[in-house]
Amino acid sequence: MTQTGDRISVASALVVEIRTRREGTWCACTIEVEQGPSAMLRHQLSVAGLLPDASEGRYFALDLSYQPHPTFGPQWRIERAVPTTPMTPAGLVTYLEKSIPGIGPRRAATLVDRFGAELIQVLDADDAVQRIHDRCRIGVKVLEQLVSAWKETRDDRRLSLTLLDAGWTMSQVARARERFGTGIAAILASDPYRLMLVRGIGFRLADAVAMKLGIPADHPSRLAAAAAFILEGEADEGHCWMAFIDMVGRTAELLALGEGALATSVDVVVGGEDTGHDALVLRDQQGRCWLRRLWQAHSVVVHAAARRIATPREMGPAHQGVRPVDGLALTSEQQAAVEGVIGLTMVVLTGGPGTGKTTVIRAIIGACMERMRDPRIRLAAPTGKAARRLSESTRREAGTIHRLLEWTKDGPRRTPGNPVEADVVIVDEASMLDLELAAALLDALPPACRLVLVGDVDQLPSVGPGQVLADLIAGGAPTYRLTIVQRQAQGSLILQAAHAVNRGMMPESGQDFAKDDLFFIRQPEEGLLVERVVRMVAETITAQRGIHAADIRVLVPMNRGGCGVDAINRRVRDRVNPASPDKAEIGTGEDSLRVGDRLVWLSNSTEHELVNGEELVLAGVEKDAKGMIAVLRAEGGRVLRMSVPALDVRLAYAFSIHKSQGSEYPAVVIVLHRSAWRMLERRLLYTAITRAKSLCLLVGDQRALARAVENLDSQGRRSGLAEDIARAIAADG
């Protein structure tokens, strides 16, 4: 009697019938065991999982585990699959007639009859076409197709074995195929470390493949890849550079090589600031090591910002006052900000929630319209959601920075040689600008164009490397800080809590759930906390405040753990979008996405005009000749279609607080638990609270809340931008 979890290995199995496909490489099918456990020979088994290029008539070597399905009954899960060739004459006939164009049952039988057991060796030979043609009356073109298809299967098998034996999972192999297509074999032969370009493949997995292929332990490409991997890890933490000695130490630890001997070897693969070769890692005159792309971005921002800071530019006649906005006179600090834009090339406007940043933006637009002749004013933000909010508040068209720069898969079309056609560019949510995006923006603006960067510098810095807004301020950019909370915003507990937290004070909880907009709900026990959060999203908030579950987000400090993003996402999804027979699901075998699910995009995709953090809904699943296609509905109603392996998404019922930057939601539930102790800090909590428009619920442990309020996160980021801007200004002066 087969038990759940039992495992078997099948050396050769024929795909008899494909019953279901959920994505390009996932399928449920029936196989017939040709070579494997004696008790299962010639038996047919129901299997499901990742099966690359599966089609009826193909053969695979499989590792299976018994995982009966509650609906479909007895079923084996595919743990590992490698394309293979049949082992018996009858199997070889079936394989040839079903898998090779132009080879029907008669020709397949003729080939097997003429060559017998030698046919496989003949097909592998360099002169296969000629040898077969000499003994069979089959046309040369058909034989060329036969041999080409056979060798493709053979190479596919070798490739899969190489990656799987190096510790890759089936889904990782599938992503590599999606990323490189037929060129993957050439990559393995030339530089296996390029496999690190595949999503989810770090240095260790690429290195395992390289070691299988015999790359020497001290090969320059290995050292360069290791050093770049270390710096990429630092960039993921927000840092732009690393001291050379620290990088050498970390690289030696990663490669398990001696640090002393390695320093000289690593130095060889590190380029200088003005190096002509394409080094992955550069070292500047101060001994800081950078990823090449970050050093180039840093240099652009330093010189462009220094030039703008040092170049005042008056706008028309001397300013005599600023018109009211919607009948409201500007405060003195708001008016000063507008006047600054009129007389300067680059201005930073910062301030907390409720201080009137949007009012100043509208006043700036009005002043430009008055004092410039037909001014070309462009409004932009880092994300689509922030851009739409900017458009609504100003009643003018706004778009993402990527759209402003006309970004393509090859990079921005707007460059110094083809600059943005604008006299004034206003960028909202500028705290989200990372180093590379800021560089692309500054590089593409004509010298006479005024740039206004608007954002809350007290929020978390960008998800990507750097802290551009804070560094521009510290480096000397003209800055106007709004501090006065406007009268119409003073009654909000959300705004009061945000400003209290920013000053290091505990927020005040509301008392009347029907009226107040911020509450602290004490629930220190992890399991009960998660259940309460799920109940709030699925039932309580909608019932008592009329806010639909689709407009609620759970914000969490960390991704992992019992009350992390991943765990809460699954629990909330199962309550607000439960499985049902009429809802298609797609997945990798490790996780699944369901039609109706809310998703967040995890990278920047110029092909699909999506930026990291953009929210989507899985609207449907379709099938085409290449496999399953996900139909996604983006914010604003735009519909996208893409292959399932190309999806770079996760569920978005719960977000990390970092991912929520630039967004606002009618209601947010913020999870505060001591399991996230290391990550709890003031800017994190401040950013989370300011995401809420109508209702903010802090749920968790009183000690965790106090920790977040008191912890200033003194670690900071290594960027060097402020110092280098100040140095460049001094040098020009």
LOSEKOL-305161 format. One record per residue (C-alpha): x, y, z. Coordinates in steps of 0.1 Angstrom, whole numbers, plus 5000, padded with zeros to 4 digits. Layout:
! residues N
XYZ ...
//
This chain:
! residues 733
500050005000 501550334989 501850595017 501950975015 505551085012 506850754996 509450814969 510550634938 512950694909 511850614874 514750584849 512550614818 508850694815 506650774785 504151074787 500950904776 498451194782 498651554793 495551624813 496151984825 498652264821 498752554846 501852724832 504652674807 506352394826 503652274851 501351994841 499351704853 499751404831 499651024829 503050844824 503850484817 506950344835 509350184810 512250144834 511950174872 510749974902 509849624890 506449644907 505549944885 506949834851 504349904823 502050064849 500450394843 500850664870 499151004875 501851264881 501851644885 504551914887 507152084867 507951894835 509952094810 508652094774 506251804781 504351654753 502751324746 505351074734 508351234752 510351044777 511651154811 513751034840 511751124871 512051144909 508551114924 506951144958 503451024965 501151314973 497451214968 495251504957 491951574977 490051614944 491951414918 492851114940 496050904938 498851124924 502651144924 504451474927 507351544903 510351634924 512851614896 512551564858 515151524831 514351464794 515651124784 515450874755 513450554755 515250234765 513249964745 512849924707 509049974711 509550284731 512050424706 509550374678 506850564698 509250844707 510350894671 506850894656 505451134682 508451374688 510151414654 508651604625 508251394594 508851064611 505650854611 505050504624 506450334593 509650534592 510150504629 509750124627 512150114597 514850304616 514650084647 514549774626 517649874605 519849994634 518449814665 520249904697 522850104677 520350374666 521050594696 524850594690 524150654653 521950954660 524651094683 527351074657 528551374637 527851204604 524451074615 522551204585 524851034560 525050704579 521250674581 520750794545 523050514533 520850244548 517350394547 515350544519 514450864539 515051214524 517951424536 515751714548 513751474570 516851324584 518351664592 515151744611 515351404629 519051444639 518551814649 515551734672 517451434686 520551634695 518351914710 516851664733 520251524742 521651874749 518551964769 519051654790 522651734797 521752094805 519051994830 521351734846 524151994850 521752244867 519851994888 523051814900 524352164911 521452194935 518952394913 515252334917 512952254888 511452604889 514952764888 515852564857 512552674842 513353044849 516853004833 515252864802 512753154801 515553404805 518153274780 516153044757 518452844734 521453064743 521752904777 524152634765 526552904751 526453084784 527452774803 530352724780 531553084781 530653234815 528353034838 528353324863 525953504839 523353264853 523153514882 521053734859 518253484864 515753594890 516353404923 519853274912 522553404935 526353344934 526253004952 523952844926 525852984897 529152884913 527952534919 527352504881 530752654874 532452414897 530652124879 532052254847 535652274860 536152644865 539252694887 538652824923 540853134917 539653214881 539253584876 535653554865 534853364897 536553634918 534753914900 531353744903 531953684940 532954044946 529954174926 527653944945 528954084979 528254434967 524854344953 523954214987 525054555002 523054734976 519954524986 520454675021 520555025006 524355075007 526155214976 529755114984 532054905006 535554955018 538054744998 539454555028 535854465040 534954345005 538054125003 537253975037 533653895027 534753754994 537353535010 534653405034 532253345005 534853154985 536552975015 539953105003 542753275023 542153645028 545853735025 546453574992 543053674979 543654054983 546054064953 543853844931 540754054938 542654374931 543254244896 539454224888 538754564904 538854864880 539655224887 537355524884 538455584848 539055224838 538555144801 537654784806 534254654816 535054574853 532154464874 533554644905 535354984907 537455144934 537455524937 540255744949 538955714985 539255334985 535555274983 534454984961 531355014940 529354814915 530154974882 526655074875 526255244910 529555434906 528455564872 525055674887 526855834917 529056034894 526156164873 524156274904 527256444920 528156654890 524556734879 523456824914 526557044921 526057224888 522357294895 522957404931 525557654919 523357794891 520658034901 518158124874 515558404878 512158354863 510858674846 510458994866 511159024903 508458834923 505759044940 503758784958 502058454953 498458404945 496258214969 495357854961 491657774961 491058094980 493558005008 496558235014 499858055016 501758055049 505058225050 507057905047 504857795017 505358125000 509158105006 509157764988 507357904958 509758204956 512657964958 511557774927 511258104908 514958194915 516757854915 517457564891 516857294917 514757304949 513857044975 510457074992 509956855022 507456825051 505356585070 501756485063 499156765064 501757045060 500557145026 503057015001 500356964975 499257324980 502757444973 503057224942 499857394928 501157734937 504457664919 502557554888 500457884890 503558094894 505257934865 502157984843 502158354852 505858424848 506958204819 505658214783 503857884775 505957684801 506257314795 505557174830 505956794835 504756624867 506156284877 506556034905 508455704910 505355484909 502155474889 499955504921 501855814933 501655964898 497855924897 497556084931 499656374920 497456414889 494256404909 495556664934 496856904908 494256834881 497156804856 498556504837 501256324857 503156004849 505955784863 509555894860 510155594837 507455724813 508956074815 512255934805 510655704778 512355404793 512755094771 514354754777 517654914765 517355204790 515955564789 515455724755 515756064771 519456134776 521756444774 521656404737 517856374736 516756564768 513256584783 511256854766 510357064797 510957394814 509857274848 509856914862 508156854895 508756514911 506556404940 507356124965 511056204959 512056014991 511555704969 514355804944 517155554945 520555644931 520155494896 516755644890 517955984903 520955964879 518755894849 516456184857 519156444863 521056324832 518056374810 517056724820 518257024799 520357264819 517757544818 514957314832 513957374868 513657064890 511457054920 511856744943 508956704967 508956444995 509056365031 512656325041 511656175075 510155865057 512155555049 514655595022 514255424988 513955054984 516955064961 520455184971 521155534984 519255805002 519156064975 516656314989 518356325023 521756345007 520756634984 519656825014 522756755033 524956825003 523657185000 520557174977 518257464985 515657315008 512257435021 510857245050 507157275058 506357235095 502957385101 500057135101 497257295082 494057365101 491957125080 494256835089 494556905127 491656685138 493156365124 494656125149 496555965120 498356295114 498856365151 500256015156 502656055126 504056385140 504256245175 506255935164 508556165143 509256345176 509856025195 506556035213 503955745217 500855795195 497455855211 494855585204 491355665196 488355565217 485355555194 485755305165 482855465146 484455805146 488255815154 490755715127 493755565146 493755285173 496255075191 494954715197 496954515222 497554155211 501054025221 500553655213 501653575178 499053325167 496153535181 497653845166 497553695131 494053565135 492853905147 494454085118 492853835093 489453895110 489754265108 490554265071 487954005062 485054125084 485454385111 486654695091 484054645064 481254585089 481954875112 483555135088 482255035054 485755005039 485954705015 488654445020 490154534986 490954885000 492654745031 496454665034 498254495061 501754645066 504354435083 508054505092 509454175078 508653905053 509353585072 508153445104 504853355120 503453715116 505553815086 504253915052 504253565037 502253405065 499653685067 499253705029 498253335027 495853365056 494153675044 493953545008 492253225019 489553435037 488853705012 489553504980 489053144988 489652864964 486752734943 486252514912 485552814890 488752994899 491852904879 495152874897 498652904885 501852834903 505352684906 504352384927 505652564957 503052834958 499952924938 498153234926 494453234922 492253444898 491053744918 494353764939 495854104946 499554104936 502554324938 505254344911 508754294925 511054454899 511254724872 509954604838 510254844810 508654584786 505454584806 505754944820 505754814856 507854944884 508854774916 505854794940 503154834915 499954654924 498054424901 495054184901 495153834885 492153884863 492353554844 494353274829 494553194792 496252934771 498252974739 500652774719 503552844743 501652764775 499652944801 499253314800 498453524831 495953814825 496754104849 494854414855 497054704866 496055014885 494055244862 492454954843 495354864820 495354494810 498654294806 499253944793 502453754801 503753404804 503553254838 507253194842 507853564835 505753674864 507753854891 504953894917 503853794952 500553824970 499754174981 497154145008 500054225031 503054435023 506454495038 506354865050 509154935026 507054814996 504255045007 506155365001 504555604977 501055444983 498055545003 495155325013 491755395028 492755165057 495955005069 496554745096 500154775110 501554465127 503954535156 505354225172 508554165192 509653895166 510554185144 512554355172 515654425151 513754595124 511454815145 512555175142 511055525141 511055595103 509555255096 506555325119 506255685107 506155565071 503555295078 501255535097 501355795069 500155535043 496655545059 494055785046 490855715067 491755445092 494955315108 495055015132 498254935151 497954575163 500454395185 502754435215 503054755236 506754685239 507154655202 505354985197 507655155222 510755005206 509655145172 509055495186 512355505205 514755345180 516355605157 518055345135 521455505138 523155265114 522255465083 523355395047 526855415031 526255645001 528855925002 526656144980 526256445003 529956465009 530856434973 528256694962 529656934988 533156864976 532256914939 530557254948 533657364967 535957254938 533957454913 533857754935 
//
